[in-house]
Amino acid sequence: MKPESIQHIAFIMDGNGRWATARGMDRSKGHRAGMEALERIVMACSERKLPYISFYAFSTENWKRPAREIRAIFLLMEYFFRRRMKDLASQNIRILISGDWSALPTRSREIAARCIRETAQCTGTTVNLCMNYGGQMEIRRACALWAARCQQSGEFSIPDESEMQELLYSGLPDVDLMIRTGGDHRVSNFLLYQMAYAELFFSDIAWPDFSPGDLDSILQQFENRDRRLGGLSLAAQSAAQ
């Protein structure tokens, strides 16, 4: 079961390459194992009726990696879409893609677009895959779109929350919980605007080994956290009255 307060979980799927290297395998094998973990966690989130989940699939900084590794990542993403398209629709799972698609391989864009179309009417869990995505880039893009809108209307203002959601890639609600695997303790330019009040969990487990049981453990810890969101805790509110 999920805590009722959770609407949106974000995952930084870190540790694939190190997982493979530690086992004497090529890094591409780690990305394949990571893709299998993604499938497990998507299904687990759907079973737990989590409304929105985002995955950091490929960042704007990942282009610095070797071309062979980049090619392997996109081939695996294409394989995931082809393999799981019907399953996703049958499980009432909707797919979104956030990020700048223009630099992605043509076949990857075509397959992803088809998956988005074929799951558009699904009303269960929404899976947001962030590809060629960077949080700073998203905020700059939103600012540019708003400036153009203001220039066209002749009215200059600061966007409110609903207007800001329209300017961002996915339009999904703010992140309640961010989980990063692989041992590093940073957000790495991921959903910077949306994670303003997110609870952050960092796990030493490499992403290929991350299981639904690990997810449940973190959900339980989340449920026990006192999320004040800038206000007072319930105990402090009672004392102040």
Sequence and secondary structure as in RCSB ss.txt:
>XXXX:A:sequence
MKPESIQHIAFIMDGNGRWATARGMDRSKGHRAGMEALERIVMACSERKLPYISFYAFSTENWKRPAREIRAIFL
LMEYFFRRRMKDLASQNIRILISGDWSALPTRSREIAARCIRETAQCTGTTVNLCMNYGGQMEIRRACALWAARC
QQSGEFSIPDESEMQELLYSGLPDVDLMIRTGGDHRVSNFLLYQMAYAELFFSDIAWPDFSPGDLDSILQQFENR
DRRLGGLSLAAQSAAQ
>XXXX:A:secstr
   TT  EEEEE   HHHHHHHTT  HHHHHHHHHHHHHHHHHHHHHTT SEEEEEEEETTGGGS HHHHHHHHH
HHHHHHHHHHHHHHHTT EEEEES GGGS HHHHHHHHHHHHHTTT  S EEEEEEEE HHHHHHHHHHHHHHHH
HHHT      HHHHHHHSSS     SEEEE SS    TTSSTTTTTT EEEE SS GGG  HHHHHHHHHHHHTS
   TTS  HHHHHHH 
